[in-house]
């Protein structure tokens, strides 16, 4: 039923580079279960011009595409990743799917929803935040169907969902995928709150929305980069690219008080964290929910700090780091500087030399290398 539509979808660029498709066995399992096990609910949603259905973290649009095949013409959607949001919107447009998507923040995406489809996150904190956000606002008879590949799942996910829903059922595995179905949303469950801590070494206050990489701590890569920030060049505009909780952005604002500091991240949770972290430390940083630095013009930045991720979904892949390095090279003015930390085993220096310019090593351990590259 779904194949003819799903094969027309394209994965986003980072997923394509790592060999991923726009749908997998978990998406198919979820859609088949929806069609076969919830026929009456699907029929009522298809007959409603404003159906109470929500879709959360659909990686490339497979779930909303499946809904359109089932006759659903409208859905509320929320994506943590701006890349996933764009890929979903582009696939709906390019495949001419007869479904309208209404984007919402997490707190309101499931308001009144009788059906909620979720691509299960790997982060238990992120799952808890989702469950606690949607349960109080969903319809009392709401059904949540969530899925992922078994290798990315854990029994703890059942417990996390069970804190916000009265009943959680676990499917048998199919095609190395598994589903969780939750019912009886608990209207009185409390929302998840950001985590707060003070980093002893830097003195920074760190605030992390659930699901942010490293939480309210300084990850070891960022720590290595913080140790290599002596002698920063003067900068009118400085960028923390892939900012996470905003630790590097706050440090830039403190060390370069005359600079305009910008922080970008693909994750809405990270963006929320960076905003809270900058507020907690009393500095001014412009935080953007962005794919790399796509909102910034060429040759517009004097200094970039980058601690790039090296995972696409659950797969280790260097393509996303290479793309972020290219973004840094694009936005840097000639003579501008990129300071980058990377796993020493990944050997990024030739890439930095080729894409950005002359590169010198600032520090190196068995785990991490920090370099400074000057834009040609």
N, C-alpha and C positions, 0 to 999 in steps of 0.2 A: 504493500500500500504506500509506503513512504519512500521507497528507493528512488523512484524517478525524480522526486523533488530534492532529496538529500544529495544526490550526486551532482546537482547543479551548484551546490554551495562551495565557496572558496574559503580556505582557512586564511587567517591574517598572515602577514609577511613572516613574522617570527616563527609561526607554526609551520609554514611552508618550508622554511629553511631547515627545520629540524625533521622534516618528512612526515608531519602530522596531517591528517585529513580534517575536514570541517565537521565530521561526526565520527563517533566510535560506537562500540558495542553497548556502552552504557546509555547513550542517547537512544539507540534503537530499542533497547530493552524497556526503557522508560516509556517511549511512545507506543510500543506494542502493548504494554501493560495498560496504558491509558485507554487505548482503543478497545481492547478486549475485556478489561476488568471494570471499566467505569463508563460503559456505553450510555447509560441514562444521564449521567452528569454531563458527558460530552454533548449529547443531543440537546440538553437544555442550554448549554453555553453557546452552541452553534445557532440556536434560535434567538439568542439575546443580542441586540445591536450593541450593547455595552456590557459584555459578559464579565462577571466578577472572577477574573483569572489573572494570576501574577506569575511571572517567570523571572528567576533570579540567577544571575551569573551564567547565562547561556553563552558558551565560549565563542561560537561562530554563527549562531542563529538556527541550529538544528532543532531546538525545542520549539521555537516559534514557527518554524517551517512546518513541523509536524502538526502543530495546532491548526495551521491554515489548511493542511490537507484534510483535517477532521471537520472543517467547516467553521472554525472559530475566526471571527473577523476583527477582533480587537483584543489587545492584551496590555496590561501594565508590566513594565520591565524595569529591572535594576541591574546594573553591572558595577562591580568594583573596578574592573579594568576598563579604561577608556578605549584601549585597543579592541577588546571584545565587544564593547558597545558599538564601535564604528564598523567592525566586521559584520556584526548582526544586522545593523541598519543597511549596509551596502549589499548584503546578500538578499535581504528582503526586497530592496530596490532592483537589483540586477536580475533576480529570478522572477520579478513581477508578482510576488506573492500577495494574495488578496487579504492582507492583514495589516492593521494599523497598530503601531507600537507607541505607547505613552510612557515616557521615562519618568521615574519617580525616585526620590531618595528612599533608602532602605526603610525608614520609619513609616512611610505611607504606601509603599508599593503594594502591600497586601490588604489594604483597608477594604473590608467587606468581601474579600476573596473567598470563593467556595472551592477553588482549585489553585494550588501553588505548585509550580514545578521548579526544582532546584538542582543545579549541578553541584554536588557535594564538594565543599572546599576541603583541602587537606588540613587546614588549620582548625583545631578544635575551638580556639578562641573566636575565630571568624564564624564558625558554625553556631556557637553559642550566641553571638551577637545577632545573627540572622534569626535564629529561633525566637529569641527574646524580643526582637523587634516586631515580628509578624504575628506571633500568637495573640497578643492583646487586641489587635485590630482586625484579625481575620474573622470571617463568619463562624459562628459556633459549630457549624457542621463542616467546616473546611477540611479538605484532604490535601496533605502535603506529600508529594512523591519526589524523592531525591535519589540520585544515583551517581555512581562513579565506577571506575575500574577497581576490582578487588584489591590490587596492589597498592592503591591509594586510600584504602579504607581501614578502619579499626573498630573494634567493639565499643570503644569509648564514645564513638559518634552516637550510638544508640542512647547512651546515658545522657549525653548533652541534649539531644532532642527530647528525651524524656523529662527533662527539667522544665520544658515549655509546652509539652503535649501529653495528654493523659494516656495515650496508647501509641506505641511504636512497633510496627511489624517489620520483620527482616525477610527478604525474599531468598529463594534459592539462587545460587550463582548461575549465570547463563553467559556464555562467551567471555568468561573472565570478568564479568560485570555483576554488580549486585545493587538492589534497590532497598531503600528504607521508606516505609509509608507511615506517616504520622497523622493522627486524628485527635479530636477533643482538645483544641487549643486552650491553654490556660490563660484566661483574660487578665488574671492578677499577677502574672509573672513580671518580675522587675527587669527593666532594661539593663543591658550590660554597660559598664562604665569604663572609661579609659583608665589605664594603669599609669601610675606616676612614681617616679623615683628620682633620686639625686645621684649623679655619677661622681664618685669620690675623687677620681683623678682630675677630671676637668672642671668639676663644680657645677656642671650644667644640670638644670632641671629637665627631665625627659618625660614626655607624656605620649602614650601610645594608645590609639584606638584599637580594639581587639582585631587581630588579623594582620597587624603591621609587622613587617619583618623585624626580628630581634626584640620586639616588644619595647618595654621602657628600659632598654639597656643599650650599651654601645657594643655593636658586634666587632669581632676581632679585625675584620678588614677595615672598618671605619677607624678603629683605634690605631691601626698602622698608619693610615693616612693622616690622622690628627698629629701623630708623632713626626710627620714630615712636612709640616706647614711653616717652618721657619723661612724667613726671607721671601714672603709672598710679594709678588710685584704689585705696584700700585694699580688699582682697577677702578674705573668709573662704574662698570657693570660686572658683577660676578654671579656665577650660576652654580648651584648645587644640582647636578643632573642625576635623576633617580634618587631623590632626596630621602626616602624612607621617613623616619620620624623627625628629620630636620636638624640632626646634630651638627652636620657640617655647615648647613646654612646659618645656624645660630653662631657658630664659630667664625664664619666669614663676616657676619655683621658685627661681631665684637672686635675682630682684628682690623677690619677695614670700615670704620664708622662712616666715612664719607661716601662709600660705594652704595650703589643700588644693588641689593641682593635679591636674586630670584631663585626659587626652588621649584622643581617640577618632579612629578612622579605619575606613573601610569595608574596607580592604585588610589581609589577614593579614600580608603582607610589610611594610607600613608599621607595623603594630602591633609586629611583631618588631623592626623597626629602632628604633622609639621606645623600647622597653624597653631595648635595648642602648645607645642613646644616653644615656638617663637614668642607667644604671648607670655608663657611662664617665665621666660628669661628676659622679658622686657626689651626685645629688639624688634626692628621693623624688617620683615621679609615678605616679598610678594610670592605667594605660593599658588602654583597652577596645577590643575589636573590635566596632564598633557602626555601625549605620546612622544617621549624623548623631549626635544625642544622645538616641536613643530610650530608652536605659536611665536617663535622668535625668528627675527630676520637674519639673513646671512650677514656675517662680519659685524655683529652687533654687541659682542661680549668680549671682555678683556681677560677674564679668568674663569676657568671651569674646574670644579672638583667632581670626580666620578669614582664611585665604588660600584662597578656594574654587576648586575646579577648574571649568573651563568646557568640558569634553568629556564626552560620553556615548558610550562606545566610541570610534570614530574621528570622531564628528561634533561640531562646535562647537555648543554649546547652552547657553543661560543658565539653563535650568530647574533644574539641580542646584544652582547658586549661589543662586537664589531660594529653593529649599527649605531650604538650609542657613542662609540668613539668617532664614527663618521659624523654624527650629529654635532659633537663637540667641535670637530674640525670645521664644520660648515658655519657655525655661529661665531666662532672665534675670529677676531680681527687679525690681520697679519701682524705677527709679533706677539700675539696673545698666548697665554699659557694654559695647558691642560695638565693638572696633577691627577694621576690615576693610580689606584691600587688594584692589584690583581693577583690571583693565585699563581705562585711562581711556576708551577708546572704547566701553565697554559701558554707561556711564551708569547705575550702580546707585544713585545717591543718591536718586532718587524712590522706589525700592523700599525702601531702608533707612528713609527717612522714614515711609513708609506702614506698613511691617511692624513696625519696632522703635520709632522715635520720632525726636525732633529730632537732626539729624545735622550735624556740623561737619567741615570739611576740615582735615586735619592736614598733608598734603603732596600735591603733584601734579607729575608730569612728563608728558611726552608719552606715556610708556608706562604708568605706574601712578599711581593715586590711593589715598591712605590716609585713612580717615574714622573718626570716633568718633561712635557713636549711643547716645543715652540712652533706655533703656526707659521708656515712658510708665507 
